[in-house]
């Protein structure tokens, strides 16, 4: 991955857009003391270089009925590809023809409850951030989806009790 060179003005633009991505170019330009054309060129460059990945609306999970947040550590089997594919077929899952890790990564993309998945170091292989309605929904997701995946060996779940800090803004040092 190539690090993109960012000057002070780029960082200020990014900071502003992280706070409110709906601001007009005119408003951003005024806040960074640029005229609109150079400001727009900078924003377009940041988009083209992938610094700005996308613009989104951030939803409040509680207000849309997803009041339970769980973090789930997942450990996968370390068996051969042939054994994994045999197990997958026995459970009615169509393996991709790749490794159990790759099969799991493909499956996670299809599970709407999982809003983030990270490959991890340490004793567990993946960390999932899971938003569900309640404990019943979590139980159904675990029993009917996650634990039925042929590569899953072990899971450990933790539930968020209180939100202390929750931001999408990255530090622009």
C-alpha positions as CSV (number, residue, x, y, z in Angstrom):
1,X,0.0,0.0,0.0
2,X,1.3,3.4,-1.0
3,X,0.9,6.2,1.5
4,X,-0.6,9.3,-0.1
5,X,1.2,12.6,0.5
6,X,-1.2,15.0,2.3
7,X,-0.5,18.6,3.1
8,X,-2.1,20.7,5.8
9,X,-5.0,21.8,3.5
10,X,-5.7,18.2,2.5
11,X,-5.9,17.1,6.1
12,X,-8.2,20.0,6.9
13,X,-10.5,19.1,4.0
14,X,-10.5,15.5,5.2
15,X,-11.3,16.5,8.8
16,X,-14.2,18.6,7.6
17,X,-15.6,15.9,5.4
18,X,-15.3,13.3,8.1
19,X,-17.5,15.5,10.3
20,X,-20.0,16.3,7.6
21,X,-19.7,14.6,4.2
22,X,-22.8,16.5,2.9
23,X,-21.2,19.9,3.0
24,X,-21.1,21.7,-0.3
25,X,-17.8,22.3,-2.0
26,X,-18.4,26.0,-1.4
27,X,-18.7,25.4,2.3
28,X,-15.6,23.3,2.5
29,X,-13.7,25.8,0.4
30,X,-14.6,28.6,2.7
31,X,-13.5,26.6,5.8
32,X,-10.1,25.9,4.3
33,X,-9.6,29.4,2.8
34,X,-9.5,28.2,-0.8
35,X,-11.7,29.2,-3.8
36,X,-14.1,26.5,-4.9
37,X,-12.2,25.3,-8.0
38,X,-8.9,24.4,-6.3
39,X,-10.9,22.9,-3.4
40,X,-12.9,20.7,-5.7
41,X,-9.7,19.6,-7.5
42,X,-8.2,18.6,-4.2
43,X,-11.3,16.6,-3.2
44,X,-11.5,14.9,-6.6
45,X,-7.8,13.9,-6.3
46,X,-8.4,12.5,-2.8
47,X,-11.3,10.5,-4.1
48,X,-9.4,9.2,-7.2
49,X,-6.4,8.2,-5.0
50,X,-8.7,6.3,-2.7
51,X,-8.1,8.4,0.4
52,X,-11.8,9.2,0.4
53,X,-13.4,5.7,-0.2
54,X,-17.0,6.6,-0.2
55,X,-19.7,8.9,1.3
56,X,-22.4,7.3,3.5
57,X,-25.2,8.0,5.9
58,X,-24.4,6.6,9.4
59,X,-27.5,5.1,11.0
60,X,-28.3,4.8,14.7
61,X,-28.6,1.0,15.2
62,X,-31.0,1.4,18.2
63,X,-33.4,3.5,16.2
64,X,-33.7,0.9,13.4
65,X,-34.2,-2.0,15.9
66,X,-30.6,-3.3,16.1
67,X,-30.1,-2.8,19.8
68,X,-27.7,-5.6,20.6
69,X,-24.0,-5.3,19.6
70,X,-21.8,-8.3,19.9
71,X,-18.1,-8.9,19.2
72,X,-17.5,-12.5,18.2
73,X,-14.0,-14.1,18.1
74,X,-13.9,-17.0,15.6
75,X,-11.3,-19.8,15.4
76,X,-11.3,-21.9,12.3
77,X,-10.2,-25.5,11.8
78,X,-6.7,-25.9,10.6
79,X,-7.3,-29.0,8.5
80,X,-6.5,-29.7,4.9
81,X,-8.5,-28.3,2.0
82,X,-9.8,-31.7,1.1
83,X,-11.2,-32.4,4.6
84,X,-12.7,-28.9,4.7
85,X,-14.5,-29.4,1.3
86,X,-15.7,-32.8,2.4
87,X,-17.2,-31.3,5.6
88,X,-18.7,-28.4,3.7
89,X,-20.4,-30.8,1.3
90,X,-21.7,-32.9,4.1
91,X,-23.4,-29.8,5.6
92,X,-24.9,-28.7,2.3
93,X,-22.4,-25.8,1.9
94,X,-20.8,-25.3,-1.5
95,X,-17.1,-24.8,-1.0
96,X,-15.3,-22.3,-3.3
97,X,-12.4,-24.6,-4.1
98,X,-10.1,-22.5,-2.1
99,X,-8.9,-22.7,1.6
100,X,-11.3,-22.8,4.6
101,X,-10.2,-19.3,5.4
102,X,-11.2,-18.1,1.9
103,X,-14.5,-20.0,2.1
104,X,-15.2,-18.3,5.5
105,X,-14.3,-14.9,4.1
106,X,-16.7,-15.4,1.2
107,X,-19.5,-16.6,3.6
108,X,-19.1,-13.6,5.9
109,X,-19.8,-11.2,3.0
110,X,-23.3,-12.8,2.8
111,X,-24.2,-12.4,6.5
112,X,-26.0,-9.0,7.0
113,X,-25.7,-9.2,10.8
114,X,-21.9,-9.0,10.4
115,X,-21.0,-5.3,9.8
116,X,-17.2,-5.8,10.2
117,X,-14.8,-8.7,10.0
118,X,-11.1,-8.6,10.6
119,X,-8.4,-11.3,10.3
120,X,-6.6,-11.3,13.6
121,X,-3.3,-12.4,15.2
122,X,-3.4,-14.4,18.4
123,X,-5.4,-17.5,19.3
124,X,-8.5,-16.5,17.3
125,X,-8.5,-16.1,13.6
126,X,-11.3,-13.5,13.1
127,X,-13.1,-10.8,15.0
128,X,-16.7,-10.0,13.9
129,X,-18.8,-7.0,14.8
130,X,-22.4,-8.2,14.8
131,X,-25.5,-6.0,15.1
132,X,-28.8,-7.8,15.8
133,X,-32.2,-7.0,17.2
134,X,-31.9,-8.9,20.5
135,X,-30.6,-12.1,22.1
136,X,-33.0,-14.3,20.2
137,X,-31.8,-12.8,16.9
138,X,-28.2,-13.4,18.1
139,X,-28.9,-17.0,19.0
140,X,-30.5,-17.6,15.6
141,X,-27.5,-16.1,13.8
142,X,-25.1,-18.2,15.8
143,X,-26.9,-21.5,15.6
144,X,-28.2,-21.3,12.0
145,X,-25.4,-19.4,10.4
146,X,-22.1,-19.0,12.1
147,X,-21.8,-22.3,13.9
148,X,-23.0,-24.2,10.8
149,X,-20.1,-23.0,8.7
150,X,-17.8,-26.0,8.2
151,X,-14.6,-24.2,9.0
152,X,-15.7,-22.8,12.3
153,X,-14.1,-24.6,15.3
154,X,-14.8,-22.2,18.2
155,X,-16.4,-18.9,18.9
156,X,-16.3,-16.5,21.9
157,X,-18.8,-13.7,22.2
158,X,-18.8,-10.5,24.1
159,X,-21.7,-8.0,24.3
160,X,-21.5,-4.2,24.4
161,X,-23.1,-2.9,27.5
162,X,-22.6,0.8,26.9
163,X,-21.3,3.0,24.1
164,X,-18.4,5.1,25.4
165,X,-16.9,6.2,22.0
166,X,-18.1,5.3,18.6
167,X,-16.6,7.3,15.7
168,X,-15.8,6.7,12.0
169,X,-13.4,9.7,12.0
170,X,-9.7,8.7,11.6
171,X,-7.0,10.7,13.4
172,X,-5.4,13.1,10.9
173,X,-2.0,13.6,12.4
